[in-house]
Amino acid sequence: MRARLLVTLAALLLVGLRGVSAQDDTVLAGIEDLEFVEWVTGPESPNQTDVRYDIDGTDLGSMFVQGDTLYIAFGDTFGCCRPSGGGAGGANWRNNALAYSSDRDPEDGITIDGMITEPDGTARAVLHRMRDDVTVIPTYGIAIGERLYLHYMAVREWGPPGRWTLNRSGWAYSDNGGRTWTQPRDAIWEGDTNFGQAALVEHEGMVYVFGIHGGRFGGVALARVPGDSLLDMSAYRYWDGEGWSEDINDAVEIVPPPVGELSVAWNEYLGRWIMTYLHELRAEIVIREAPELTGPWSDLTTLVRGVDYPSLYGAYLHPWASDGQVIYFNMSQWGPYNVRLMRARLVKGGE
């Protein structure tokens, strides 16, 4: 009994020391100068997506880069006219849409050069539903060499606010700059796993997949796979808290719930990885930091408050503008049902 007690006390002490160490190692002290930069989509956007691409309303706007091209992936997309009370709805529903841009200066917004379109110029869905899917939504993308990849979720059922279930999640790829996409039937996670939605990071030849369930109330798990094996589901390894396991059931939560749509990037100013996501219960976009992709991830800091931007969600870091003291990110609002570009200034401790 005494030996068991000593072991338990030692384990608790170790956990406590780890917690203190992670907290003492935190660099980010706060957020200042949060600003709305410009609408990316919708009738109020300089991109005039309603006129140019029949996009009166859309959301999400996760971003990834190939060479000099920034790709922006949107969720359910509608033409004119959105419901009078706001939110999703309207004519010409498409499950998703994909834009591209060469604009490297987000100071005045993101200029969209074009979108993947139908022959008549309207934006078209690049990923397609199966029979039992309500919708298929890209949650993040990544480019490996000349090939583009989209991680997507196939929604089975929308539930109460912030809750939905999935038929599957998985991968699509394009070898022609996003014009056409292939969705391999075997490159999926069946059902509603902890990798239903994802943020993607390429680091030292590996692709790291930060995953959450469908909805906004689960925690974050982590997987990785060699960059040239992204479509081989047997090649994935899951972080179990100490190492990498072949079994998805061994994946541990590296960030506790509730976590909504998320994004991860290296920030050179902090010398840390940063993660942004929706905290549904606080109605806030929050930010955490970590010295390693596996963690430990710091306590959360408020980035955007829902009292200032009601019904906010989906904070996606700009891959060309997330490594400095000032970071840029796309954020959605349910009411306007469109995407805003935001910026904020990070403040280090002691500054």
C-alpha positions in Angstrom: 0.0 0.0 0.0 2.8 2.4 1.0 4.7 1.7 -2.3 1.6 2.3 -4.3 1.0 5.6 -2.5 4.5 6.7 -3.2 4.2 5.9 -6.9 0.9 7.8 -7.0 2.5 10.8 -5.3 5.4 10.8 -7.6 3.2 10.7 -10.7 1.1 13.6 -9.4 4.3 15.6 -8.7 5.5 14.9 -12.2 2.3 16.1 -13.7 2.4 19.2 -11.5 6.0 19.9 -12.6 5.1 19.5 -16.2 2.2 21.9 -15.8 4.4 24.5 -14.1 7.1 24.1 -16.8 4.7 24.5 -19.6 3.2 27.6 -18.0 6.6 29.2 -17.2 7.6 28.6 -20.8 4.7 30.6 -22.2 5.9 33.5 -24.4 2.6 35.1 -25.5 1.3 37.6 -22.9 -1.7 39.0 -24.8 -3.3 40.3 -27.9 -3.6 44.0 -28.9 -4.8 46.0 -31.9 -7.4 43.5 -33.1 -8.8 44.9 -36.3 -11.2 43.9 -39.1 -9.3 44.3 -42.4 -11.8 43.6 -45.2 -14.5 41.2 -46.3 -13.1 38.3 -48.4 -16.4 37.2 -49.8 -19.9 38.6 -50.3 -21.6 41.7 -51.6 -19.6 44.0 -49.3 -16.2 42.5 -50.4 -14.0 44.3 -53.0 -13.8 40.9 -54.6 -17.5 41.2 -55.6 -18.0 37.5 -55.3 -21.8 37.9 -55.6 -21.4 39.5 -59.1 -18.3 37.6 -60.3 -18.9 34.1 -59.0 -22.6 34.0 -57.8 -21.4 33.8 -54.2 -23.7 35.9 -52.0 -22.8 33.9 -48.9 -20.1 31.3 -47.9 -18.0 30.5 -44.9 -14.7 29.0 -43.5 -11.9 30.1 -45.9 -9.0 27.9 -44.8 -5.8 28.7 -46.7 -2.8 26.9 -48.1 0.0 27.7 -50.5 1.6 26.1 -53.6 4.5 28.2 -55.0 3.2 31.8 -55.6 -0.5 30.8 -55.3 -2.7 31.0 -52.2 -5.7 28.7 -52.3 -8.8 29.5 -50.2 -11.3 26.7 -49.5 -14.9 27.6 -48.6 -17.8 25.6 -47.2 -21.4 25.6 -48.2 -21.9 28.3 -50.7 -25.0 30.2 -51.9 -26.0 32.7 -54.6 -28.6 35.4 -54.2 -30.3 35.9 -51.9 -29.5 35.0 -48.3 -32.3 34.7 -45.7 -33.5 38.0 -44.2 -32.5 36.8 -40.8 -28.9 35.9 -41.9 -27.2 32.6 -42.0 -26.8 30.0 -44.7 -29.3 29.8 -47.5 -30.1 31.2 -50.9 -30.2 30.0 -54.5 -27.6 27.9 -56.3 -26.3 25.9 -53.3 -22.9 24.4 -53.7 -21.2 22.2 -51.1 -17.9 24.0 -51.4 -15.9 26.4 -53.5 -12.2 27.1 -54.1 -10.5 30.5 -54.8 -7.0 31.3 -55.6 -4.9 34.5 -55.2 -1.4 35.8 -55.8 -1.9 38.7 -53.4 1.0 38.6 -50.9 0.1 41.8 -49.0 -3.0 41.3 -46.8 -2.7 44.8 -45.3 -5.8 45.9 -47.3 -7.4 42.5 -47.7 -7.1 39.4 -49.9 -7.6 40.0 -53.6 -9.1 36.9 -55.3 -7.6 36.4 -58.8 -10.1 33.7 -59.7 -12.1 30.7 -58.6 -12.8 27.2 -59.9 -15.9 27.8 -62.0 -18.5 26.5 -64.3 -18.3 27.5 -68.0 -20.7 30.4 -67.2 -18.2 31.8 -64.7 -20.1 30.9 -61.5 -18.1 29.1 -58.8 -18.6 25.4 -58.7 -18.1 22.7 -56.1 -14.8 20.9 -56.4 -15.7 18.1 -54.0 -18.8 15.9 -54.4 -21.3 14.2 -52.1 -22.2 10.5 -52.0 -25.8 9.4 -51.7 -26.0 9.6 -47.9 -24.1 12.9 -47.4 -25.8 16.1 -46.5 -22.8 18.0 -47.6 -19.0 17.7 -48.2 -16.9 20.5 -46.8 -13.1 21.0 -47.1 -11.7 21.6 -43.7 -8.1 22.4 -44.7 -5.6 21.9 -47.6 -2.0 21.4 -48.2 0.4 21.2 -51.2 3.0 18.5 -51.5 5.2 19.1 -54.5 2.9 19.5 -57.6 -0.1 17.9 -56.0 -2.8 19.7 -54.0 -4.7 17.9 -51.2 -7.9 18.8 -49.4 -9.0 17.2 -46.2 -12.8 17.1 -46.1 -15.7 16.0 -43.9 -18.8 14.3 -45.2 -21.6 15.4 -43.0 -24.3 12.8 -42.2 -26.6 15.0 -40.1 -26.7 18.5 -38.7 -27.6 18.5 -35.0 -28.1 21.2 -32.4 -25.9 24.3 -32.8 -22.3 23.3 -32.9 -23.0 19.6 -33.1 -23.0 17.4 -36.2 -22.1 13.8 -37.2 -20.1 12.5 -40.1 -20.3 9.6 -42.5 -16.5 9.8 -43.0 -13.6 12.2 -43.4 -10.7 11.9 -45.8 -8.7 13.2 -48.7 -9.1 14.5 -52.2 -6.2 15.5 -54.5 -5.7 17.5 -57.7 -2.8 17.4 -60.1 -4.0 20.3 -62.3 -4.0 23.3 -60.0 -7.4 22.5 -58.4 -9.4 22.4 -61.6 -10.5 18.7 -61.0 -10.3 16.6 -57.9 -10.2 12.9 -57.1 -11.7 11.5 -53.9 -10.2 8.0 -53.4 -12.7 5.8 -51.6 -10.0 4.1 -49.5 -8.3 7.4 -48.4 -10.8 8.0 -45.6 -11.5 7.6 -41.9 -14.9 5.8 -41.7 -17.5 7.4 -39.4 -17.0 10.2 -37.0 -13.4 9.9 -35.7 -11.2 12.4 -34.0 -9.9 13.4 -37.5 -13.3 14.5 -38.9 -11.9 18.1 -39.2 -8.3 19.0 -39.4 -5.5 21.6 -39.5 -2.5 20.6 -41.5 1.2 21.4 -41.1 4.1 20.1 -43.1 7.3 19.8 -41.0 10.5 18.0 -41.7 9.1 15.8 -44.4 6.0 14.8 -42.4 2.4 16.1 -42.6 0.9 16.6 -39.1 -2.8 16.3 -38.9 -4.5 18.1 -35.9 -7.9 16.5 -35.7 -11.2 17.1 -34.0 -14.6 15.3 -34.3 -17.5 16.6 -36.3 -18.9 19.5 -34.4 -17.2 22.0 -32.0 -17.1 20.2 -28.6 -14.3 17.7 -28.8 -10.6 17.9 -28.1 -7.6 17.9 -30.5 -5.7 14.7 -31.4 -2.6 14.5 -33.5 -1.5 12.2 -36.3 1.4 12.4 -38.8 2.3 10.7 -42.0 5.1 11.0 -44.5 4.3 13.7 -47.1 4.5 11.2 -50.0 2.1 8.8 -48.2 -0.8 11.1 -47.5 -3.4 8.8 -49.2 -2.1 5.6 -47.5 -4.2 5.4 -44.4 -2.0 2.5 -43.0 1.0 4.9 -43.0 -0.6 7.2 -40.3 0.8 7.2 -36.8 -1.1 8.7 -33.8 0.4 10.6 -30.9 -0.3 8.6 -27.7 1.3 11.0 -25.3 4.7 9.5 -25.4 5.3 8.2 -29.0 3.6 7.4 -32.3 1.2 4.5 -32.4 -0.4 2.6 -35.4 -3.7 2.5 -33.6 -6.0 5.5 -33.9 -7.6 4.5 -30.6 -4.3 5.3 -28.9 -4.5 9.0 -29.9 -4.7 11.3 -26.9 -6.1 14.8 -26.6 -3.3 17.3 -26.8 -5.7 20.3 -26.4 -8.8 19.8 -24.2 -12.4 20.4 -25.5 -14.2 22.3 -26.6 -12.4 23.0 -29.9 -14.1 24.2 -33.1 -12.5 24.8 -36.5 -8.8 25.1 -36.0 -5.5 26.3 -37.6 -1.9 25.8 -36.7 1.3 27.6 -37.9 4.8 28.4 -36.8 5.3 31.9 -35.5 8.8 33.2 -35.7 8.2 36.2 -33.5 7.2 34.0 -30.6 9.5 31.2 -31.5 6.5 28.9 -31.0 3.8 27.0 -32.8 0.4 28.8 -32.5 -3.1 27.3 -32.7 -6.2 29.3 -33.3 -9.8 27.9 -32.9 -13.3 28.5 -31.9 -14.1 28.0 -28.2 -17.9 27.5 -28.5 -18.7 27.8 -24.8 -16.8 31.1 -24.4 -18.1 32.3 -27.8 -14.5 33.3 -28.7 -11.8 32.7 -31.1 -8.8 31.8 -28.9 -5.1 31.2 -29.4 -2.6 28.8 -27.8 1.2 28.3 -28.2 3.6 25.4 -27.9 7.3 24.7 -28.3 6.6 21.5 -30.2 3.8 20.3 -32.4 3.0 17.6 -29.8 2.9 20.3 -27.0 2.6 21.1 -24.3 0.1 23.6 -25.5 -0.3 26.7 -23.3 -3.4 28.0 -21.6 -5.7 29.8 -24.0 -5.7 33.5 -24.7 -8.7 35.4 -26.2 -8.1 36.5 -29.8 -11.6 37.6 -30.8 -14.7 38.0 -28.7 -18.2 37.0 -29.8 -19.7 40.1 -28.1 -17.8 42.1 -30.7 -18.4 39.8 -33.6 -21.5 37.8 -32.9 -21.8 34.2 -34.1 -18.1 34.0 -35.0 -16.3 30.9 -36.0 -13.5 29.4 -38.2 -10.2 31.3 -37.5 -7.7 30.2 -40.2 -4.2 31.6 -40.1 -2.9 33.2 -43.3 0.1 31.1 -44.4 2.0 34.2 -45.8 1.2 36.4 -42.7 1.2 34.3 -39.5 4.8 34.2 -38.5 5.4 37.8 -37.3 4.2 40.0 -34.5 1.1 40.9 -36.5 -0.9 37.9 -37.7 -3.7 37.7 -40.2 -6.5 35.2 -40.3 -9.9 34.5 -42.0 -12.9 34.4 -39.7 -16.6 33.6 -40.5 -19.8 35.0 -39.0 -23.0 33.1 -39.2 -25.2 36.2 -39.5 -23.6 37.8 -42.5 -22.6 34.3 -43.6 -19.4 35.5 -45.1 -15.6 35.6 -44.5 -13.7 38.5 -42.9 -10.0 39.0 -43.0 -8.8 40.0 -39.5 -5.4 41.0 -38.0 -4.1 41.2 -34.5 -0.8 42.0 -32.8 0.9 39.5 -30.5 2.5 40.7 -27.3 5.4 38.9 -25.6 5.8 38.9 -21.9 7.9 41.8 -20.7 7.1 44.0 -23.6 
